[in-house]
Amino acid sequence: MKNKLYYFFLTFSLIALTASCSKDDDSGDKNSGGSEPVESFITLTMTGDQTGEFSSDAMFSVGGNPETGYDLMIQRGPEDIIENTTFQINFQARYLEHPLPIATGSYDLVHPDDITHGDGNFTLLAFINKITMNHYPDETLSGTLNITESNNDYIAGDFSFSATSSEGDDFEVNVEGEFLAKKLF
């Protein structure tokens, strides 16, 4: 009888171990859709009075609370910040309620001074060409940010905008790009 019980527990343990090992192989870093892990990126091309092509990893974060509202930030990521200091870009939206997941669609880009909580717009909080040290937008900004995919783990889309810099000669640039930003926190 002891031998039968021993073999029963041994068999049961091996089955449990095999099941748990195959389960571990299937886990890993996946987005909420259950597909393969996503690689974050942001790429953009600048034309006009200044030209350039920039790329980096990308991230997004949500901060705030019900009393003051929530701020959503989409920006270049931290992974290559030491080796790649050629640009900085930050998009921001303000919400009255916690916004995740962000609704897909096309959003107007307004000047940072004109954005308010709950207005349904995004702003280009900062775009800096760190090679020339020109900061955008200064006075004028027009454009759109399109959210094409969104869940609690990542936001994907594209953007295009025109902006003016006040450093020196009032440079005007047109920027087009796309992104897939992972949630930072």
Secondary structure as the mmCIF struct_conf table of DSSP 4:
data_model
#
loop_
_struct_conf.conf_type_id
_struct_conf.id
_struct_conf.beg_label_comp_id
_struct_conf.beg_label_asym_id
_struct_conf.beg_label_seq_id
_struct_conf.end_label_comp_id
_struct_conf.end_label_asym_id
_struct_conf.end_label_seq_id
HELX_RH_AL_P HELX_RH_AL_P1 LYS A 2 ASP A 26
BEND BEND1 GLY A 28 ASP A 29
TURN_TY1_P TURN_TY1_P1 SER A 32 GLY A 33
BEND BEND2 GLY A 34 GLU A 36
HELX_LH_PP_P HELX_LH_PP_P1 PRO A 37 SER A 40
STRN STRN1 PHE A 41 GLY A 48
BEND BEND3 ASP A 49 GLN A 50
STRN STRN2 GLY A 52 SER A 56
STRN STRN3 ALA A 58 ASN A 65
TURN_TY1_P TURN_TY1_P2 PRO A 66 THR A 68
STRN STRN4 GLY A 69 ARG A 76
BEND BEND4 PRO A 78 PRO A 78
TURN_TY1_P TURN_TY1_P3 GLU A 79 GLU A 83
BEND BEND5 THR A 86 THR A 86
STRN STRN5 PHE A 87 TYR A 95
BEND BEND6 LEU A 96 GLU A 97
HELX_LH_PP_P HELX_LH_PP_P2 LEU A 100 LEU A 100
BEND BEND7 PRO A 101 PRO A 101
HELX_LH_PP_P HELX_LH_PP_P3 ILE A 102 THR A 104
STRN STRN6 GLY A 105 VAL A 110
HELX_RH_3T_P HELX_RH_3T_P1 PRO A 112 ASP A 114
TURN_TY1_P TURN_TY1_P4 HIS A 117 GLY A 118
BEND BEND8 ASP A 119 ASP A 119
STRN STRN7 PHE A 122 ASN A 129
TURN_TY1_P TURN_TY1_P5 LYS A 130 MET A 133
STRN STRN8 ASN A 134 TYR A 136
BEND BEND9 ASP A 138 GLU A 139
STRN STRN9 LEU A 141 SER A 150
BEND BEND10 ASN A 152 ASP A 153
STRN STRN10 TYR A 154 THR A 164
BEND BEND11 GLU A 167 ASP A 169
STRN STRN11 GLU A 172 LYS A 183
#
